[in-house]
Amino acid sequence: MLKLLKYELIHEWRSYGIIYLVFIAACALSPILFKDQILMNQAMVHTSSTMNMLGVISILIITIMTMAIIISTAINIALNYRNSMFKRPGYLTLTLPVTTHQLILSKVLADILWILIAGFVLMLGYTLMVLVAGILVGLDLPSWSEWMRLFSHLHIDLSDLVRLFLSLALIFSGMAEIILYVYMIITLPQTKFTPRHKTAISVTLFFAISIAMGMIRDSFFGPMNQLFQGLSVNGIIAVEILITLAVCALFYGVIYFILEKKLEVE
């Protein structure tokens, strides 16, 4: 399974790598390109319309690239699963000496890692932009010893650690739920009963199942709200994790059943 995960990460790097590097470079260079405007703004001097326009263009480019990273991550999750499982490469994927469980789990883990990497890249890019801008205007950045002194004064008790762990578990289980939902929507039409228009069927199923799940959640809102009133914050998070894992298990079971029993590769 580790080899599968390694292959998934290397394969997806071709799709994500360039845009990540360009985004980080753009965030680091944008304050340098508009150094004069930054200094004038700090000195409360009115800039020319040309400089203001350049600043707007810079912000617009970084905003567009941010959206491109978010959208490309979501699209690549769906396209990579569909192409590697149900298109021509699927014949090779499905004949690998691994189990169906390993195939599904490796793809889910790889996609979770890429979501985390995308978030890290966005944070790194914006942090670099702020740091470079701060250096250009001569701000005194905190030293390493000052950061360590700040962290040494933080007080974290056991309940905070438990809440942090539960919150992370909820985030990861939520990611897995979304990814498995996308997988299930793509997998459902891959049978002999739907020989044509599989993409259109997947899109239709996405909206139909989303509406149905929304209605189900609304019907359980009252009882769940009453249950949450008697629980602590950690208890509420734990219940939400259990519900999310149950939904993940449902999606996973549907995917596994079709891949094992009803699959028809194009």
C-alpha positions in Angstrom: 0.0 0.0 0.0 2.9 2.4 0.7 4.1 1.9 -2.9 0.6 2.7 -4.2 0.6 5.9 -2.0 4.0 6.8 -3.3 2.9 6.3 -6.9 -0.2 8.5 -6.3 1.8 11.3 -4.8 4.4 11.2 -7.6 1.7 11.1 -10.3 -0.2 14.0 -8.9 2.9 16.2 -8.4 2.8 16.7 -12.2 -0.6 18.3 -11.9 0.0 20.4 -8.7 3.8 21.1 -8.7 4.0 23.9 -11.2 1.1 26.0 -9.9 2.4 25.6 -6.3 5.8 26.9 -7.3 4.4 29.8 -9.3 2.1 30.8 -6.5 4.9 30.9 -3.9 7.1 32.8 -6.3 4.3 35.3 -7.0 3.7 35.9 -3.3 7.4 36.4 -2.6 8.0 38.7 -5.5 4.8 40.9 -5.4 6.0 43.0 -2.5 9.4 43.6 -4.2 7.7 44.6 -7.5 5.6 47.2 -5.6 8.2 48.3 -3.0 7.7 52.0 -3.9 3.9 51.8 -3.4 4.3 50.0 -0.1 6.8 52.7 1.2 4.5 55.5 0.0 1.5 53.9 1.7 3.5 53.6 4.9 4.5 57.3 4.7 0.9 58.2 4.0 1.8 59.6 0.6 -0.8 59.5 -2.2 0.4 57.2 -5.0 -0.2 57.7 -8.6 -3.1 55.9 -10.4 -0.6 53.8 -12.3 0.9 52.4 -9.1 -2.5 51.8 -7.6 -3.6 49.9 -10.7 -0.4 47.8 -10.5 -1.2 47.0 -6.9 -4.7 46.0 -7.8 -3.4 43.8 -10.6 -0.9 42.1 -8.2 -3.7 41.3 -5.6 -5.9 40.1 -8.4 -3.3 37.7 -9.8 -2.6 36.2 -6.3 -6.3 35.9 -5.7 -6.9 34.1 -9.0 -4.0 31.8 -8.3 -5.4 31.1 -4.8 -8.7 30.1 -6.4 -6.9 28.1 -9.0 -5.1 26.0 -6.4 -8.4 25.3 -4.5 -10.3 24.5 -7.7 -7.6 22.5 -9.3 -7.2 20.4 -6.1 -10.9 19.5 -6.1 -11.0 18.8 -9.9 -7.9 16.7 -9.8 -9.2 14.6 -7.0 -12.2 13.6 -9.2 -10.3 13.4 -12.5 -7.4 11.3 -11.1 -9.8 8.8 -9.6 -12.0 8.5 -12.7 -9.1 8.2 -15.1 -7.0 5.9 -13.1 -9.9 3.5 -12.3 -12.3 3.6 -15.2 -10.5 4.9 -18.2 -7.7 3.2 -20.2 -5.2 3.2 -17.2 -7.9 1.4 -15.2 -7.0 -1.9 -16.9 -3.5 -1.6 -15.4 -4.7 -0.3 -12.0 -7.3 -3.0 -11.5 -4.8 -5.8 -12.4 -2.2 -4.7 -9.8 -1.4 -7.4 -7.2 -3.2 -5.4 -4.5 -6.6 -5.6 -2.9 -9.5 -3.3 -3.6 -9.3 -2.0 -0.1 -5.7 -1.0 -0.7 -6.6 0.8 -3.9 -9.3 2.8 -2.3 -7.4 3.7 0.8 -4.2 4.7 -1.0 -6.2 7.1 -3.2 -8.0 8.6 -0.2 -4.8 9.0 1.8 -3.1 10.6 -1.2 -5.9 13.1 -1.7 -6.0 14.0 1.9 -2.2 14.7 1.8 -2.7 16.9 -1.3 -5.4 18.9 0.4 -3.0 19.4 3.4 -0.2 20.3 1.0 -2.4 22.8 -0.8 -3.3 24.4 2.5 0.3 24.6 3.6 1.3 26.1 0.2 -1.4 28.8 0.6 -0.3 29.6 4.2 3.4 29.6 3.1 2.7 31.9 0.2 0.8 34.5 2.2 3.3 34.3 5.1 6.2 35.0 2.6 4.3 37.9 1.2 3.7 39.5 4.6 7.3 38.8 5.7 8.8 40.3 2.5 6.6 43.3 2.8 7.6 43.7 6.5 11.3 43.6 5.6 10.9 46.1 2.9 9.2 48.7 5.2 11.8 48.0 7.9 9.5 46.3 10.5 11.3 44.7 13.4 10.5 41.0 13.1 10.5 38.9 16.3 13.6 36.9 16.9 13.7 33.2 17.5 14.3 33.7 21.2 11.2 36.0 21.4 9.1 33.4 19.7 10.3 30.7 22.1 9.6 33.0 25.1 6.1 33.6 23.8 5.4 29.9 23.4 6.9 29.2 26.9 4.1 31.3 28.4 1.4 29.4 26.7 -0.6 27.2 29.1 -2.2 24.1 27.6 -4.0 21.6 29.9 -5.2 18.1 29.1 -8.7 19.1 28.1 -7.2 21.5 25.5 -5.1 18.7 24.1 -8.0 16.3 23.9 -10.1 19.0 22.1 -7.2 19.6 19.7 -6.9 15.9 18.9 -10.7 15.5 18.5 -10.8 18.6 16.2 -8.1 17.3 14.0 -9.8 13.9 13.9 -13.0 15.7 12.8 -11.2 17.6 10.1 -9.5 14.5 8.7 -12.7 12.4 8.8 -14.5 15.3 7.1 -11.9 15.3 4.3 -12.3 11.5 3.9 -16.1 11.9 3.8 -15.9 14.5 1.0 -13.4 12.4 -1.0 -15.3 9.2 -0.6 -18.5 11.0 -1.6 -16.8 12.1 -4.9 -15.5 8.6 -5.4 -18.9 7.1 -4.9 -20.6 9.5 -7.3 -18.1 8.7 -10.0 -18.2 4.9 -9.2 -22.0 4.5 -9.3 -22.5 4.8 -13.1 -19.6 2.4 -13.8 -21.8 -0.6 -14.3 -23.5 -2.4 -17.3 -26.7 -0.8 -16.4 -25.4 2.6 -17.4 -23.4 2.1 -20.6 -23.6 5.7 -21.8 -23.6 9.3 -20.4 -21.7 8.3 -17.3 -20.5 11.8 -16.6 -24.0 13.3 -16.9 -25.3 10.6 -14.6 -22.6 11.3 -12.1 -23.4 15.1 -12.1 -27.1 14.3 -11.7 -26.4 11.9 -8.9 -24.2 14.4 -7.1 -27.0 17.0 -6.9 -29.8 14.4 -6.2 -27.8 12.6 -3.4 -26.7 16.0 -1.9 -30.3 17.1 -1.7 -31.4 13.8 -0.2 -28.6 13.9 2.4 -29.5 17.5 3.2 -33.1 16.5 3.9 -32.0 13.6 6.1 -29.7 15.8 8.1 -32.5 18.4 8.5 -34.9 15.7 9.8 -32.3 14.7 12.4 -31.5 18.2 13.4 -34.0 18.4 16.3 -33.1 15.1 18.0 -29.3 15.8 17.5 -29.7 19.3 19.0 -31.3 17.8 22.1 -28.6 15.3 22.4 -25.9 17.9 22.1 -27.4 20.0 24.9 -26.4 17.4 27.4 -22.8 17.0 26.2 -19.6 18.9 26.7 -17.8 20.5 23.7 -15.5 17.4 23.5 -18.5 15.1 23.6 -20.2 17.0 20.8 -17.1 16.8 18.6 -16.8 13.0 19.4 -20.4 12.4 18.3 -19.8 14.4 15.1 -16.7 12.3 14.4 -18.8 9.1 14.9 -21.5 10.3 12.5 -18.9 11.3 9.9 -17.2 7.9 10.2 -20.5 6.2 9.7 -21.2 8.1 6.6 -17.6 7.4 5.4 -18.3 3.7 6.0 -21.5 3.9 3.9 -19.8 5.6 1.0 -16.8 3.2 1.2 -19.1 0.1 1.2 -20.9 1.3 -1.9 -17.6 1.9 -3.7 -16.2 -1.4 -2.7 -19.3 -3.3 -3.7 -19.4 -1.8 -7.2 -15.6 -2.3 -7.7 -15.8 -5.9 -6.6 -19.2 -7.0 -8.1 -20.6 -4.7 -10.7 -17.7 -2.9 -12.3 -17.5 -2.4 -16.1 -14.5 -0.5 -17.3 -14.7 1.5 -20.5 
